[in-house]
Amino acid sequence: MLPAKPVKPVKPLPSAAVFLGLGTAVAGCVAVGVFAGIFLDGRAHTSPLFLVVGLVLGVAAAVATVVTQVRRFL
């Protein structure tokens, strides 16, 4: 007989609450970036500049959040 292979522990699957929290975090990151950009554009009178910068930073923060959350389940 061949020796039995060791069994790897099974990681639990994420629940719906994890996905809800992840979606909320992504929406929050993008919203904070956009609203901060709009606020800074209103103060500095540079219409789309800070909006675009805030959007890019918000999306980058959202991607970083998704990556860190998904790594828990890999």
MMTF fields as JSON, N, C-alpha, C and O atoms, coordinates in Angstrom:
{
  "mmtfVersion": "1.0.0",
  "mmtfProducer": "UNKNOWN",
  "numBonds": 295,
  "numAtoms": 296,
  "numGroups": 74,
  "numChains": 1,
  "numModels": 1,
  "chainsPerModel": [1],
  "groupsPerChain": [74],
  "chainIdList": ["A"],
  "bondAtomList": [4, 2, 8, 6, 12, 10, 16, 14, 20, 18, 24, 22, 28, 26, 32, 30, 36, 34, 40, 38, 44, 42, 48, 46, 52, 50, 56, 54, 60, 58, 64, 62, 68, 66, 72, 70, 76, 74, 80, 78, 84, 82, 88, 86, 92, 90, 96, 94, 100, 98, 104, 102, 108, 106, 112, 110, 116, 114, 120, 118, 124, 122, 128, 126, 132, 130, 136, 134, 140, 138, 144, 142, 148, 146, 152, 150, 156, 154, 160, 158, 164, 162, 168, 166, 172, 170, 176, 174, 180, 178, 184, 182, 188, 186, 192, 190, 196, 194, 200, 198, 204, 202, 208, 206, 212, 210, 216, 214, 220, 218, 224, 222, 228, 226, 232, 230, 236, 234, 240, 238, 244, 242, 248, 246, 252, 250, 256, 254, 260, 258, 264, 262, 268, 266, 272, 270, 276, 274, 280, 278, 284, 282, 288, 286, 292, 290],
  "bondOrderList": [1, 1, 1, 1, 1, 1, 1, 1, 1, 1, 1, 1, 1, 1, 1, 1, 1, 1, 1, 1, 1, 1, 1, 1, 1, 1, 1, 1, 1, 1, 1, 1, 1, 1, 1, 1, 1, 1, 1, 1, 1, 1, 1, 1, 1, 1, 1, 1, 1, 1, 1, 1, 1, 1, 1, 1, 1, 1, 1, 1, 1, 1, 1, 1, 1, 1, 1, 1, 1, 1, 1, 1, 1],
  "groupList": [{"groupName": "MET", "atomNameList": ["N", "CA", "C", "O"], "elementList": ["N", "C", "C", "O"], "formalChargeList": [0, 0, 0, 0], "bondAtomList": [1, 0, 2, 1, 3, 2], "bondOrderList": [1, 1, 2], "singleLetterCode": "M", "chemCompType": "L-PEPTIDE LINKING"}, {"groupName": "LEU", "atomNameList": ["N", "CA", "C", "O"], "elementList": ["N", "C", "C", "O"], "formalChargeList": [0, 0, 0, 0], "bondAtomList": [1, 0, 2, 1, 3, 2], "bondOrderList": [1, 1, 2], "singleLetterCode": "L", "chemCompType": "L-PEPTIDE LINKING"}, {"groupName": "PRO", "atomNameList": ["N", "CA", "C", "O"], "elementList": ["N", "C", "C", "O"], "formalChargeList": [0, 0, 0, 0], "bondAtomList": [1, 0, 2, 1, 3, 2], "bondOrderList": [1, 1, 2], "singleLetterCode": "P", "chemCompType": "L-PEPTIDE LINKING"}, {"groupName": "ALA", "atomNameList": ["N", "CA", "C", "O"], "elementList": ["N", "C", "C", "O"], "formalChargeList": [0, 0, 0, 0], "bondAtomList": [1, 0, 2, 1, 3, 2], "bondOrderList": [1, 1, 2], "singleLetterCode": "A", "chemCompType": "L-PEPTIDE LINKING"}, {"groupName": "LYS", "atomNameList": ["N", "CA", "C", "O"], "elementList": ["N", "C", "C", "O"], "formalChargeList": [0, 0, 0, 0], "bondAtomList": [1, 0, 2, 1, 3, 2], "bondOrderList": [1, 1, 2], "singleLetterCode": "K", "chemCompType": "L-PEPTIDE LINKING"}, {"groupName": "VAL", "atomNameList": ["N", "CA", "C", "O"], "elementList": ["N", "C", "C", "O"], "formalChargeList": [0, 0, 0, 0], "bondAtomList": [1, 0, 2, 1, 3, 2], "bondOrderList": [1, 1, 2], "singleLetterCode": "V", "chemCompType": "L-PEPTIDE LINKING"}, {"groupName": "SER", "atomNameList": ["N", "CA", "C", "O"], "elementList": ["N", "C", "C", "O"], "formalChargeList": [0, 0, 0, 0], "bondAtomList": [1, 0, 2, 1, 3, 2], "bondOrderList": [1, 1, 2], "singleLetterCode": "S", "chemCompType": "L-PEPTIDE LINKING"}, {"groupName": "PHE", "atomNameList": ["N", "CA", "C", "O"], "elementList": ["N", "C", "C", "O"], "formalChargeList": [0, 0, 0, 0], "bondAtomList": [1, 0, 2, 1, 3, 2], "bondOrderList": [1, 1, 2], "singleLetterCode": "F", "chemCompType": "L-PEPTIDE LINKING"}, {"groupName": "GLY", "atomNameList": ["N", "CA", "C", "O"], "elementList": ["N", "C", "C", "O"], "formalChargeList": [0, 0, 0, 0], "bondAtomList": [1, 0, 2, 1, 3, 2], "bondOrderList": [1, 1, 2], "singleLetterCode": "G", "chemCompType": "PEPTIDE LINKING"}, {"groupName": "THR", "atomNameList": ["N", "CA", "C", "O"], "elementList": ["N", "C", "C", "O"], "formalChargeList": [0, 0, 0, 0], "bondAtomList": [1, 0, 2, 1, 3, 2], "bondOrderList": [1, 1, 2], "singleLetterCode": "T", "chemCompType": "L-PEPTIDE LINKING"}, {"groupName": "CYS", "atomNameList": ["N", "CA", "C", "O"], "elementList": ["N", "C", "C", "O"], "formalChargeList": [0, 0, 0, 0], "bondAtomList": [1, 0, 2, 1, 3, 2], "bondOrderList": [1, 1, 2], "singleLetterCode": "C", "chemCompType": "L-PEPTIDE LINKING"}, {"groupName": "ILE", "atomNameList": ["N", "CA", "C", "O"], "elementList": ["N", "C", "C", "O"], "formalChargeList": [0, 0, 0, 0], "bondAtomList": [1, 0, 2, 1, 3, 2], "bondOrderList": [1, 1, 2], "singleLetterCode": "I", "chemCompType": "L-PEPTIDE LINKING"}, {"groupName": "ASP", "atomNameList": ["N", "CA", "C", "O"], "elementList": ["N", "C", "C", "O"], "formalChargeList": [0, 0, 0, 0], "bondAtomList": [1, 0, 2, 1, 3, 2], "bondOrderList": [1, 1, 2], "singleLetterCode": "D", "chemCompType": "L-PEPTIDE LINKING"}, {"groupName": "ARG", "atomNameList": ["N", "CA", "C", "O"], "elementList": ["N", "C", "C", "O"], "formalChargeList": [0, 0, 0, 0], "bondAtomList": [1, 0, 2, 1, 3, 2], "bondOrderList": [1, 1, 2], "singleLetterCode": "R", "chemCompType": "L-PEPTIDE LINKING"}, {"groupName": "HIS", "atomNameList": ["N", "CA", "C", "O"], "elementList": ["N", "C", "C", "O"], "formalChargeList": [0, 0, 0, 0], "bondAtomList": [1, 0, 2, 1, 3, 2], "bondOrderList": [1, 1, 2], "singleLetterCode": "H", "chemCompType": "L-PEPTIDE LINKING"}, {"groupName": "GLN", "atomNameList": ["N", "CA", "C", "O"], "elementList": ["N", "C", "C", "O"], "formalChargeList": [0, 0, 0, 0], "bondAtomList": [1, 0, 2, 1, 3, 2], "bondOrderList": [1, 1, 2], "singleLetterCode": "Q", "chemCompType": "L-PEPTIDE LINKING"}],
  "groupTypeList": [0, 1, 2, 3, 4, 2, 5, 4, 2, 5, 4, 2, 1, 2, 6, 3, 3, 5, 7, 1, 8, 1, 8, 9, 3, 5, 3, 8, 10, 5, 3, 5, 8, 5, 7, 3, 8, 11, 7, 1, 12, 8, 13, 3, 14, 9, 6, 2, 1, 7, 1, 5, 5, 8, 1, 5, 1, 8, 5, 3, 3, 3, 5, 3, 9, 5, 5, 9, 15, 5, 13, 13, 7, 1],
  "groupIdList": [1, 2, 3, 4, 5, 6, 7, 8, 9, 10, 11, 12, 13, 14, 15, 16, 17, 18, 19, 20, 21, 22, 23, 24, 25, 26, 27, 28, 29, 30, 31, 32, 33, 34, 35, 36, 37, 38, 39, 40, 41, 42, 43, 44, 45, 46, 47, 48, 49, 50, 51, 52, 53, 54, 55, 56, 57, 58, 59, 60, 61, 62, 63, 64, 65, 66, 67, 68, 69, 70, 71, 72, 73, 74],
  "secStructList": [7, 7, 7, 7, 7, 7, 7, 7, 7, 7, 7, 7, 7, 7, 7, 2, 2, 2, 2, 2, 2, 2, 2, 2, 2, 2, 2, 2, 2, 2, 2, 2, 2, 2, 2, 2, 2, 2, 2, 2, 2, 2, 2, 2, 6, 7, 6, 6, 2, 2, 2, 2, 2, 2, 2, 2, 2, 2, 2, 2, 2, 2, 2, 2, 2, 2, 2, 2, 2, 2, 4, 4, 4, 7],
  "xCoordList": [0.818, 0.0, 0.862, 1.965, 0.345, 1.023, 0.655, -0.457, 1.594, 1.248, 0.218, 0.221, -0.644, -1.695, -1.089, -0.179, -1.61, -1.154, -1.751, -2.892, -0.975, -1.552, -2.663, -2.563, -3.7, -4.857, -4.637, -4.328, -4.806, -4.692, -5.978, -7.066, -5.865, -7.1, -7.841, -7.228, -9.133, -9.973, -10.246, -10.668, -9.995, -10.299, -11.784, -12.363, -12.402, -13.837, -14.081, -13.281, -15.191, -15.558, -16.087, -16.677, -15.873, -16.373, -17.902, -18.529, -18.469, -19.925, -20.371, -19.55, -21.659, -22.209, -21.827, -21.694, -21.651, -21.287, -19.904, -19.657, -19.006, -17.668, -17.76, -17.111, -18.56, -18.709, -19.427, -19.112, -20.378, -21.062, -20.096, -20.109, -19.268, -18.264, -17.236, -16.78, -16.867, -15.903, -16.474, -15.783, -17.716, -18.362, -18.516, -18.344, -18.838, -18.961, -17.622, -17.552, -16.561, -15.222, -14.786, -14.199, -15.071, -14.711, -15.491, -14.919, -16.791, -17.607, -17.156, -17.124, -16.809, -16.349, -15.037, -14.873, -14.093, -12.801, -12.977, -12.408, -13.765, -13.972, -14.75, -14.428, -15.765, -16.576, -15.755, -15.889, -14.911, -14.08, -13.13, -12.943, -12.531, -11.628, -12.334, -11.81, -13.524, -14.272, -14.736, -14.583, -15.297, -15.79, -14.655, -14.813, -13.527, -12.364, -11.879, -11.507, -11.881, -11.488, -12.428, -11.982, -13.724, -14.702, -14.523, -14.583, -14.306, -14.103, -12.854, -12.894, -11.754, -10.521, -10.634, -10.055, -11.369, -11.584, -12.387, -12.12, -13.348, -14.139, -13.314, -13.512, -12.384, -11.542, -10.452, -10.144, -9.864, -8.728, -9.138, -8.305, -10.407, -10.912, -10.108, -9.742, -9.841, -9.169, -10.09, -9.896, -11.086, -12.254, -12.003, -12.36, -11.436, -11.407, -10.122, -10.015, -9.153, -7.842, -7.924, -7.554, -8.397, -8.422, -9.491, -9.373, -10.526, -11.513, -10.87, -11.086, -10.084, -9.399, -8.364, -8.257, -7.604, -6.607, -7.288, -6.824, -8.374, -9.111, -9.705, -9.721, -10.198, -10.752, -9.671, -9.887, -8.518, -7.413, -6.942, -6.712, -6.8, -6.378, -7.44, -7.103, -8.698, -9.775, -9.809, -10.006, -9.619, -9.59, -8.366, -8.456, -7.22, -6.02, -6.226, -5.803, -6.862, -7.151, -8.142, -8.027, -9.104, -10.076, -9.405, -9.712, -8.499, -7.776, -6.922, -6.879, -6.248, -5.425, -6.293, -5.886, -7.478, -8.392, -8.864, -8.908, -9.216, -9.676, -8.559, -8.8, -7.35, -6.234, -5.983, -5.787, -5.986, -5.728, -6.858, -6.6, -8.093, -9.214, -9.24, -9.548, -8.922, -8.975, -7.823, -7.975, -6.695, -5.543, -5.845, -5.202, -6.799, -7.156, -7.727, -7.624, -8.331, -9.012, -8.236, -8.746, -7.021, -6.217, -5.274, -4.525],
  "yCoordList": [-1.185, 0.0, 1.248, 1.265, 2.273, 3.551, 4.34, 4.218, 5.15, 5.978, 7.041, 7.55, 7.361, 8.353, 9.745, 10.086, 10.544, 11.93, 12.764, 12.541, 13.734, 14.596, 15.469, 15.971, 15.63, 16.406, 17.867, 18.189, 18.755, 20.194, 20.686, 20.252, 21.579, 22.125, 22.981, 23.714, 22.878, 23.615, 24.997, 25.138, 26.023, 27.388, 27.643, 27.223, 28.326, 28.6, 29.594, 30.499, 29.409, 30.326, 31.627, 31.624, 32.739, 34.02, 34.061, 33.493, 34.732, 34.854, 36.101, 36.873, 36.28, 37.451, 38.736, 39.783, 38.67, 39.868, 40.375, 41.581, 39.456, 39.867, 40.628, 41.66, 40.122, 40.799, 42.134, 43.09, 42.204, 43.468, 44.49, 45.656, 44.062, 44.953, 45.386, 46.529, 44.486, 44.817, 45.848, 46.792, 45.67, 46.646, 48.004, 49.036, 48.003, 49.257, 49.971, 51.194, 49.206, 49.795, 50.399, 51.481, 49.705, 50.222, 51.504, 52.496, 51.477, 52.668, 53.831, 54.974, 53.546, 54.599, 55.215, 56.433, 54.376, 54.894, 55.829, 56.92, 55.388, 56.211, 57.476, 58.554, 57.36, 58.527, 59.568, 60.763, 59.131, 60.087, 60.804, 62.016, 60.073, 60.705, 61.719, 62.806, 61.368, 62.271, 63.506, 64.626, 63.318, 64.476, 65.381, 66.601, 64.797, 65.617, 66.409, 67.576, 65.781, 66.481, 67.62, 68.696, 67.391, 68.443, 69.6, 70.766, 69.272, 70.312, 71.136, 72.365, 70.469, 71.197, 72.008, 73.089, 71.5, 72.268, 73.538, 74.586, 73.446, 74.626, 75.682, 76.882, 75.221, 76.163, 76.776, 77.959, 75.988, 76.462, 76.935, 77.47, 76.752, 77.166, 76.508, 77.166, 75.225, 74.441, 73.281, 72.154, 73.579, 72.718, 71.212, 70.534, 70.634, 69.164, 68.573, 67.351, 69.395, 68.87, 67.999, 66.825, 68.541, 67.776, 66.68, 65.686, 66.855, 65.793, 64.556, 63.444, 64.744, 63.615, 62.999, 61.777, 63.848, 63.347, 62.568, 61.494, 63.104, 62.418, 61.104, 60.123, 61.088, 59.855, 58.792, 57.629, 59.186, 58.231, 57.701, 56.501, 58.595, 58.149, 57.265, 56.304, 57.583, 56.757, 55.369, 54.38, 55.29, 53.985, 53.19, 51.979, 53.861, 53.17, 52.635, 51.521, 53.41, 52.941, 51.78, 50.848, 51.832, 50.743, 49.456, 48.378, 49.559, 48.379, 47.791, 46.573, 48.644, 48.155, 47.47, 46.461, 48.005, 47.392, 46.023, 45.068, 45.931, 44.657, 43.617, 42.467, 44.013, 43.068, 42.539, 41.337, 43.421, 42.962, 42.084, 41.142, 42.363, 41.548, 40.191, 39.184, 40.148, 38.89, 37.971, 36.75, 38.524, 37.688, 36.825, 35.795, 37.229, 36.41, 35.066, 34.103, 34.984, 33.764, 32.958, 31.965, 33.37, 32.603, 31.664, 30.945],
  "zCoordList": [0.0, 0.0, 0.0, 0.546, -0.613, -0.63, 0.622, 1.136, 1.11, 2.276, 1.896, 0.776, 2.824, 2.578, 2.502, 3.259, 1.574, 1.441, 2.565, 2.969, 3.075, 4.118, 3.537, 2.418, 4.31, 3.867, 4.247, 5.394, 3.243, 3.505, 4.153, 3.776, 5.116, 5.713, 4.689, 3.914, 4.699, 3.751, 4.323, 5.471, 3.497, 3.923, 3.732, 2.73, 4.681, 4.53, 3.4, 3.162, 2.719, 1.646, 2.247, 3.328, 1.54, 2.06, 2.011, 1.116, 2.975, 3.02, 2.268, 1.773, 2.194, 1.504, 2.223, 1.588, 3.54, 4.298, 3.897, 3.894, 3.561, 3.12, 1.807, 1.635, 0.888, -0.397, -0.25, -0.959, 0.654, 0.909, 1.489, 1.094, 2.412, 2.983, 1.962, 1.983, 1.071, 0.027, -0.942, -1.326, -1.332, -2.217, -1.567, -2.216, -0.292, 0.443, 0.551, 0.429, 0.779, 0.879, -0.456, -0.488, -1.548, -2.875, -3.169, -3.621, -2.911, -3.158, -2.284, -2.738, -1.043, -0.141, -0.588, -0.534, -1.032, -1.495, -2.692, -2.732, -3.652, -4.855, -4.505, -5.005, -3.657, -3.298, -2.551, -2.813, -1.628, -0.882, -1.83, -1.72, -2.756, -3.724, -4.603, -4.848, -5.081, -5.967, -5.2, -5.687, -4.014, -3.264, -2.793, -2.747, -2.446, -2.083, -3.296, -3.169, -4.468, -5.689, -6.034, -6.431, -5.886, -6.16, -5.173, -5.561, -3.903, -2.899, -3.212, -3.161, -3.533, -3.825, -5.117, -5.219, -6.096, -7.325, -7.042, -7.629, -6.165, -5.819, -5.092, -5.285, -4.25, -3.5, -4.368, -4.225, -5.268, -6.061, -7.452, -8.184, -7.834, -9.154, -10.282, -11.256, -10.144, -11.187, -11.53, -11.074, -12.336, -12.494, -12.569, -11.605, -13.598, -13.56, -12.976, -12.864, -12.605, -12.203, -10.964, -11.013, -9.862, -8.615, -8.633, -7.916, -9.445, -9.597, -10.194, -9.712, -11.236, -11.884, -10.94, -10.842, -10.25, -9.302, -8.171, -7.789, -7.642, -6.587, -7.051, -6.309, -8.289, -8.84, -8.996, -8.656, -9.505, -9.68, -8.325, -8.173, -7.343, -6.015, -5.353, -4.662, -5.559, -5.0, -5.614, -4.908, -6.922, -7.588, -7.143, -6.943, -6.986, -6.51, -5.094, -4.784, -4.25, -2.892, -2.918, -2.122, -3.818, -3.934, -4.398, -3.888, -5.355, -5.839, -4.722, -4.547, -3.973, -2.861, -1.812, -1.236, -1.559, -0.601, -1.084, -0.308, -2.361, -2.913, -2.849, -2.481, -3.201, -3.186, -1.783, -1.601, -0.79, 0.572, 1.093, 1.843, 0.72, 1.178, 0.49, 1.127, -0.792, -1.535, -1.147, -1.184, -0.781, -0.387, 0.831, 1.035, 1.627, 2.789, 2.396, 3.155, 1.211, 0.802, -0.232, -0.75, -0.534, -1.504, -0.815, -1.476]
}
